[in-house]
């Protein structure tokens, strides 16, 4: 399935990484260019709180204007408050 994860914070990042780990095709929708570039270049790194193990996930990152391709499912992660 093709997933679009909107909101690459703690919840969106973990969800997207786990979906990718399970073999799903995941794209992250990232609005801000200063966040998009490092994710595109270095991927997403998760660090286990319990073991300290770091795992890097290569991710596909898209800007809002480029998210026109069809996706099967999308998730929306929002902070508790919006600025």
N, C-alpha and C positions, 0 to 999 in steps of 0.2 A: 504494500500500500504506500501511497505517497502522502506524507504528512507535512503540514505547514505549522510550525510552532511559532506563535507570536508571543513575544515577551521572553527574552532569554535571560531571565534572572535565576534565582535559586530553583524555583519549581520548574520553569520552562526548560532550563538547562539540564536538570536531572532527567526530566521526562524525555526530552529529545535525545539525550545520550543513551538512555536505556532502550529507547525505540531503535536507535541506530545499531546498538549492540545486538538487538534481537533480529537484525537483518532488514529492518524497515528503511525505506528511502525518506530521509528527513531533511527539510529545509527550514532554516531559521529566518524569520522576517525581522530585520533590524532596521530601525528608522534612522539612527544616528550614524553618520559615516565614521566617526572616531571610534565607534564600537564595532562596526562592520569590518573594518580593515584588519584589526588584530585577530578577530575570529576567523576570518578568511585565511589569513597568513599562518596563524599558529594553531588553529583549532580550539576546541573547548577542552579544558582540563578539569577533571573532577578529582578531589582529594577525599579519601575515606576518612571520616572522623574517628572511626574505630581503629583502623590499621595504619593510617598515614599513607597508604598506597595511592600513588598518582596514576591516573589513566587519561591519556589524551585521545580525543575523538576528532578526526577530521570532519568538518561540517560544511554543508552548503549554506551560504548566506545570501539572502536576496534583499534588495531595497524594496520599499512599498511599490514603487512604480514598475518594478520588474516581477512582481508576484502575480502575473496574469496567467501563468501556465496552470493547467488544471491540477487540483489536489483532491485526494479522496477524503481526507479528514483534516481538520484544522483545530488547534487548541489555542486558547487565549489566556495568558497569564498576566494578571495585573497586580500592582502593588496594593497594599491595603488603602492607600490614599493616592490621589493623583495630583500632581503639581500643575 
